[in-house]
Amino acid sequence: MATQTLAERSETLRPTGLSPLLTTAQLMARYGVSNWTVNEWVKKGCPLEPTAFRGRRFDPDHVRDWMAGLSGTAAVPAQRSA
């Protein structure tokens, strides 16, 4: 099975109403931030998705909504354009 891009996984899951979950590394790449920054976001309430295994997963839509609620602060950087 070939590795899919986030866009391809999103398209595959679209009919189900689901979105792919991001790992910490994928969230770091998406927003152009460090692991430390993601850890700080989690401490400040960035939403995590429950998993059956060790590790964290993030729903990109929930993270974006959370960031929109913090838009008046300088603590959350703007998303990098891909």
N, C-alpha and C positions, 0 to 999 in steps of 0.2 A: 504494500500500500504506500503510495507516494505521499509525501508531506504536503498538506494544503496550506495556503496562505490564509490569513485572517479573513480576507475578503471572500475567498472560496468557501471557508467554513461558515461564514455568515450567510452566504447564498444557499448553502445546503440546509442550514437550520431555519431559514426564513419561513417556510411553509408550516413549521411546527410552532412558530411564535417564540422560539428560543434564540438566544444569542450565545456565541462562544465565550467561555470564561478565559480570562487572561492570567498567566502566571505573574509573579513579581517581576521577573526579567522582561516579560512582554509589556507590562505596564510601564516599567522604567524606559524601555525603548519608545513606547508610544508618546510619552510626555517629555522625553529627553532629560530625565532626572536620575539621581543616584538611588541606591538601595536605602541609604540613610533617609532620604526624602520620603520614599514610600513608607518606611517604618514610622516616620513622624506623622504622615497622613493617617495611618492606621490608628495611631495614638489619639489623633484629633477626631476620629470617627468615620474615616473612609470606610464605606461598606465592604464587607467580606462576604463571600458566598460559602456556605457550609460544604465540606467535602468529606468523603469517607476515608480519606487518607491524610497523612501529614503534609502540610504545605498550605499555602494560601492561594485562593483564586478570586478574581475580581470580575464582576460583570461591567463591561465598559459603559453601558448605559447608566447604571447606578452610580458609577464613579463620576461620570460627566454631570449627572444631576446633583450629586453631592458638591461637586466643584462649583456648579452654578449657584448654589446656596451660599458659597463662600466668596462669590465674585467681588465683594467689596473689600477683600483683604489681599495683602501682597503675599500671603503664605502659599498660594496655589498658583504655579506658573501656567501660562497659556499653553495649549496643546501645540506641539510641533506639527507643522504641515508635512504630510508624507509625500 
